[in-house]
């Protein structure tokens, strides 16, 4: 039986590296993002290097009907793994940041993720097997002044993923929340978010860690010892302190 993994946000960063990991492990992959040229380039690489089947699906998850259109396009494709990786952030005071941009962020980071999960979960339940990997962030564990909606969206992804994992226990379907810290991708440049390069992990290392955790059925994966320690502390100290630290970092 064919083994397809659908990966959103596959044109760059962690999603790009996750596609490589899945293909290297023998999975056929569906690459989804807005940038069709980048997806085609990656598809050619994966077909040549790993002899897997690759589908390219250029879509914009900021569009409200995107999830339903994606599911309809893949109705005949047995998607055994759903990777909700697509997402973006922005930097600035909430009061002065463009509301349309913030609303679009919520659509991509949360609404589309929930819709895709609900849609692709149904055939997984019928088959009695499947894996869902949702890319959250260590941002999920504390408030994020000047990066407020992004941090809040990742807290949502973490909480939703953990709750769903509990609901699906015993069904043959696992849900994993991947919570990386700062990672070397285009994210910070695009979001105009100041970051500390010495804190950053390599995207390939993050992707490999997420894949291993997903295969093992872990509910939460936090790559890197420093991120694990920081996340542990963030959940045990007053939010007033963690908020101040986040604001200083950014």
CORNORLIN-V328618 format. One record per pair of residues at least 12 apart in sequence whose ideal C-beta (glycine too) atoms are under 10 Angstrom apart, sorted by the first residue. I is the first residue (numbers start at 1). J is the second residue. If there is no record, write none. Layout:
{{I;J} {I;J}}
This chain:
{{1;78} {1;80} {1;127} {2;27} {2;28} {2;53} {2;77} {2;78} {2;79} {2;80} {3;22} {3;25} {3;26} {3;27} {3;28} {3;29} {3;52} {3;53} {3;78} {3;79} {3;80} {3;81} {4;22} {4;27} {4;28} {4;29} {4;30} {4;52} {4;53} {4;54} {4;55} {4;74} {4;77} {4;78} {4;79} {4;80} {4;81} {4;82} {5;18} {5;19} {5;21} {5;22} {5;23} {5;25} {5;27} {5;28} {5;29} {5;30} {5;31} {5;52} {5;79} {5;80} {5;81} {5;82} {5;83} {5;131} {5;133} {5;211} {5;214} {6;22} {6;29} {6;30} {6;31} {6;32} {6;55} {6;57} {6;70} {6;71} {6;74} {6;77} {6;79} {6;80} {6;81} {6;82} {6;83} {6;84} {6;116} {6;120} {7;19} {7;21} {7;22} {7;23} {7;27} {7;29} {7;30} {7;31} {7;32} {7;33} {7;42} {7;57} {7;81} {7;82} {7;83} {7;84} {7;85} {7;86} {7;133} {7;135} {8;30} {8;31} {8;32} {8;33} {8;57} {8;59} {8;61} {8;66} {8;67} {8;70} {8;82} {8;83} {8;84} {8;85} {8;86} {8;87} {8;108} {8;112} {8;113} {8;116} {8;135} {9;31} {9;32} {9;33} {9;34} {9;61} {9;83} {9;84} {9;85} {9;86} {9;87} {9;88} {9;108} {9;135} {10;22} {10;29} {10;30} {10;31} {10;32} {10;33} {10;35} {10;38} {10;39} {10;42} {10;43} {10;56} {10;57} {10;83} {10;85} {10;86} {11;31} {11;32} {11;33} {11;34} {11;35} {11;36} {11;37} {11;38} {11;39} {11;40} {11;41} {11;42} {11;56} {11;58} {11;86} {11;186} {12;33} {12;35} {12;38} {12;42} {12;185} {12;186} {12;187} {12;190} {12;203} {13;85} {13;87} {13;135} {13;183} {13;184} {13;185} {13;186} {13;187} {13;190} {13;203} {13;206} {13;207} {14;83} {14;85} {14;87} {14;135} {14;178} {14;180} {14;183} {14;184} {14;185} {14;187} {14;201} {14;203} {14;204} {14;206} {14;207} {14;210} {14;223} {15;31} {15;32} {15;33} {15;42} {15;83} {15;84} {15;85} {15;86} {15;87} {15;135} {15;185} {15;203} {15;207} {16;31} {16;33} {16;38} {16;39} {16;42} {16;85} {16;185} {16;186} {16;203} {16;204} {16;207} {17;85} {17;183} {17;185} {17;202} {17;203} {17;204} {17;205} {17;206} {17;207} {17;208} {17;210} {17;211} {18;81} {18;83} {18;85} {18;133} {18;135} {18;178} {18;203} {18;204} {18;206} {18;207} {18;208} {18;210} {18;211} {18;214} {19;31} {19;32} {19;33} {19;39} {19;42} {19;43} {19;45} {19;46} {19;54} {19;83} {19;85} {19;207} {20;42} {20;45} {20;46} {20;49} {20;50} {20;203} {20;204} {20;207} {20;208} {20;211} {21;204} {21;207} {21;208} {21;209} {21;210} {21;211} {21;212} {21;214} {22;46} {22;50} {22;52} {22;81} {22;83} {22;133} {22;207} {22;211} {22;214} {23;42} {23;43} {23;45} {23;46} {23;47} {23;49} {23;50} {23;51} {23;52} {23;53} {23;54} {24;46} {24;49} {24;50} {24;52} {24;208} {24;211} {25;50} {25;52} {25;211} {25;215} {26;50} {26;51} {26;52} {27;46} {27;50} {27;52} {27;53} {27;80} {27;81} {27;211} {28;46} {28;50} {28;52} {28;53} {28;54} {28;55} {28;77} {28;78} {28;79} {28;80} {29;42} {29;43} {29;46} {29;47} {29;50} {29;52} {29;53} {29;54} {29;55} {29;56} {29;81} {29;83} {30;43} {30;53} {30;54} {30;55} {30;56} {30;57} {30;70} {30;73} {30;74} {30;77} {30;79} {30;81} {30;82} {30;83} {31;43} {31;46} {31;54} {31;55} {31;56} {31;57} {31;58} {32;55} {32;56} {32;57} {32;58} {32;59} {32;60} {32;61} {32;66} {32;70} {32;73} {32;74} {32;83} {32;85} {32;86} {32;116} {33;56} {33;57} {33;58} {33;59} {33;60} {33;61} {33;85} {33;86} {34;58} {34;59} {34;60} {34;61} {34;62} {34;63} {34;86} {35;58} {36;56} {36;57} {36;58} {36;59} {37;58} {38;56} {38;58} {39;54} {39;55} {39;56} {39;57} {39;58} {40;54} {40;56} {40;58} {41;56} {42;54} {42;56} {43;55} {43;56} {44;56} {53;77} {55;73} {55;74} {55;77} {57;69} {57;70} {57;73} {57;74} {59;73} {59;86} {59;112} {60;86} {60;104} {60;107} {60;108} {60;112} {61;84} {61;86} {61;87} {61;88} {61;104} {61;107} {61;108} {61;109} {61;111} {61;112} {61;113} {61;115} {61;116} {62;86} {62;88} {62;101} {62;103} {62;104} {62;105} {62;106} {62;107} {62;108} {62;111} {62;112} {63;104} {63;107} {63;108} {63;112} {64;107} {64;111} {64;112} {64;115} {65;115} {66;86} {66;107} {66;108} {66;111} {66;112} {66;115} {66;116} {67;107} {67;111} {67;112} {67;113} {67;114} {67;115} {67;116} {67;117} {67;118} {67;119} {67;120} {68;115} {68;116} {68;119} {70;112} {70;115} {70;116} {70;119} {70;120} {71;115} {71;116} {71;118} {71;119} {71;120} {71;122} {71;123} {72;119} {74;119} {74;120} {74;123} {75;119} {75;123} {77;123} {78;123} {78;124} {78;127} {78;130} {79;116} {79;119} {79;120} {79;123} {79;124} {79;130} {80;120} {80;123} {80;124} {80;127} {80;129} {80;130} {80;131} {80;173} {81;120} {81;124} {81;130} {81;131} {81;132} {81;133} {81;174} {81;211} {81;214} {81;215} {82;113} {82;116} {82;117} {82;119} {82;120} {82;121} {82;124} {82;130} {82;131} {82;132} {82;133} {82;134} {82;175} {83;116} {83;131} {83;132} {83;133} {83;134} {83;135} {83;176} {83;178} {83;207} {83;210} {83;211} {83;214} {84;109} {84;110} {84;112} {84;113} {84;114} {84;115} {84;116} {84;117} {84;120} {84;132} {84;133} {84;134} {84;135} {84;136} {84;157} {84;161} {84;177} {84;178} {85;113} {85;133} {85;134} {85;135} {85;178} {85;207} {85;210} {86;108} {86;109} {86;112} {86;113} {86;116} {86;135} {87;105} {87;108} {87;109} {87;110} {87;112} {87;113} {87;134} {87;135} {87;136} {87;137} {87;150} {87;153} {87;154} {87;157} {87;187} {88;101} {88;104} {88;105} {88;108} {88;109} {88;150} {88;153} {88;186} {88;187} {88;190} {88;191} {89;105} {89;109} {89;137} {89;139} {89;144} {89;147} {89;148} {89;149} {89;150} {89;151} {89;153} {89;154} {89;187} {89;188} {89;190} {89;191} {89;192} {89;193} {90;102} {90;104} {90;105} {90;146} {90;147} {90;148} {90;149} {90;150} {90;190} {90;191} {90;192} {90;193} {91;144} {91;146} {91;147} {91;148} {91;150} {91;188} {91;191} {91;192} {91;193} {91;194} {91;195} {91;250} {92;146} {92;147} {92;148} {92;191} {92;192} {92;193} {93;145} {93;146} {93;148} {94;145} {94;146} {94;147} {94;148} {94;149} {97;146} {97;148} {97;149} {101;149} {102;148} {102;149} {102;150} {102;153} {103;149} {105;149} {105;150} {105;152} {105;153} {105;191} {106;149} {106;150} {106;152} {106;153} {106;156} {107;153} {108;153} {109;135} {109;136} {109;137} {109;149} {109;150} {109;152} {109;153} {109;154} {109;156} {109;157} {110;149} {110;152} {110;153} {110;154} {110;156} {110;157} {110;160} {111;153} {111;156} {113;132} {113;134} {113;135} {113;136} {113;153} {113;156} {113;157} {113;160} {113;161} {114;134} {114;156} {114;157} {114;160} {114;164} {116;132} {116;134} {117;132} {117;134} {117;160} {117;161} {117;164} {117;175} {118;164} {120;132} {121;164} {121;168} {121;171} {121;173} {121;175} {124;168} {124;171} {124;172} {124;173} {125;168} {125;171} {125;172} {125;173} {127;172} {127;173} {128;171} {128;172} {128;173} {129;171} {129;172} {129;173} {129;174} {130;168} {130;171} {130;172} {130;173} {130;174} {130;175} {131;172} {131;173} {131;174} {131;175} {131;176} {131;214} {131;215} {131;217} {132;161} {132;164} {132;165} {132;168} {132;173} {132;174} {132;175} {132;176} {132;177} {132;214} {133;161} {133;174} {133;175} {133;176} {133;177} {133;178} {133;210} {133;211} {133;213} {133;214} {133;215} {133;221} {134;154} {134;157} {134;158} {134;160} {134;161} {134;162} {134;164} {134;165} {134;175} {134;176} {134;177} {134;178} {134;179} {134;210} {134;214} {135;154} {135;157} {135;161} {135;176} {135;177} {135;178} {135;179} {135;180} {135;206} {135;207} {135;210} {135;221} {136;153} {136;154} {136;155} {136;156} {136;157} {136;158} {136;159} {136;160} {136;161} {136;162} {136;176} {136;177} {136;178} {136;179} {136;180} {136;220} {136;221} {136;222} {137;150} {137;151} {137;153} {137;154} {137;155} {137;157} {137;158} {137;177} {137;178} {137;179} {137;180} {137;181} {137;182} {137;183} {137;187} {137;222} {137;227} {137;231} {138;151} {138;154} {138;158} {138;179} {138;180} {138;181} {138;182} {138;222} {138;223} {138;224} {138;226} {138;227} {138;228} {138;230} {138;231} {138;234} {139;151} {139;152} {139;153} {139;154} {139;155} {139;157} {139;158} {139;179} {139;180} {139;181} {139;182} {139;231} {139;234} {139;246} {140;152} {140;153} {140;154} {140;155} {140;156} {140;157} {140;158} {140;159} {140;161} {140;162} {140;177} {140;179} {140;220} {140;222} {140;231} {140;234} {140;235} {141;154} {141;155} {141;158} {141;179} {141;222} {141;227} {141;230} {141;231} {141;232} {141;233} {141;234} {141;235} {141;236} {141;242} {142;155} {142;230} {142;231} {142;233} {142;234} {142;235} {142;237} {142;239} {142;241} {142;242} {142;243} {142;245} {142;246} {143;155} {143;234} {143;239} {143;240} {143;242} {143;243} {143;244} {143;246} {143;247} {144;193} {144;242} {144;243} {144;246} {144;247} {144;249} {144;250} {145;242} {145;243} {145;244} {145;245} {145;246} {145;247} {145;248} {145;250} {146;193} {146;194} {146;246} {146;247} {146;249} {146;250} {147;191} {147;193} {147;194} {147;246} {147;247} {147;249} {147;250} {148;243} {148;246} {150;187} {150;191} {150;193} {151;243} {151;246} {151;250} {154;177} {154;179} {157;177} {157;178} {157;179} {158;177} {158;178} {158;179} {158;219} {158;220} {159;177} {160;175} {160;177} {161;175} {161;176} {161;177} {161;178} {161;179} {161;219} {161;220} {162;175} {162;176} {162;177} {162;219} {162;220} {163;175} {163;219} {164;177} {164;219} {165;177} {165;217} {165;218} {165;219} {165;220} {166;219} {169;217} {169;219} {173;217} {174;213} {174;214} {174;215} {174;216} {174;217} {174;218} {174;219} {175;214} {175;217} {175;218} {175;219} {176;210} {176;211} {176;213} {176;214} {176;215} {176;216} {176;217} {176;218} {176;219} {176;220} {176;221} {177;210} {177;213} {177;214} {177;218} {177;219} {177;220} {177;221} {177;222} {178;206} {178;207} {178;209} {178;210} {178;211} {178;213} {178;214} {178;218} {178;220} {178;221} {178;222} {178;223} {179;206} {179;210} {179;213} {179;220} {179;221} {179;222} {179;223} {179;227} {179;228} {179;231} {180;200} {180;201} {180;203} {180;205} {180;206} {180;207} {180;209} {180;210} {180;221} {180;222} {180;223} {180;224} {180;227} {181;199} {181;200} {181;201} {181;206} {181;222} {181;223} {181;224} {181;226} {181;227} {181;228} {181;230} {181;231} {182;195} {182;196} {182;197} {182;198} {182;199} {182;200} {182;201} {182;224} {182;226} {182;227} {182;249} {183;195} {183;199} {183;200} {183;201} {183;202} {183;203} {183;204} {183;205} {183;206} {183;207} {183;223} {183;224} {183;227} {184;197} {184;200} {184;201} {184;202} {184;203} {184;204} {184;205} {184;206} {185;200} {185;202} {185;203} {185;206} {186;203} {187;203} {188;200} {188;250} {191;250} {193;249} {193;250} {194;249} {194;250} {195;249} {195;250} {196;249} {196;250} {199;224} {199;226} {199;227} {199;230} {199;249} {200;224} {201;223} {201;224} {201;226} {201;227} {202;223} {202;224} {205;223} {205;224} {206;221} {206;223} {206;224} {206;227} {207;223} {208;223} {209;221} {209;222} {209;223} {209;224} {209;227} {210;223} {230;242} {230;245} {233;245} {234;246}}
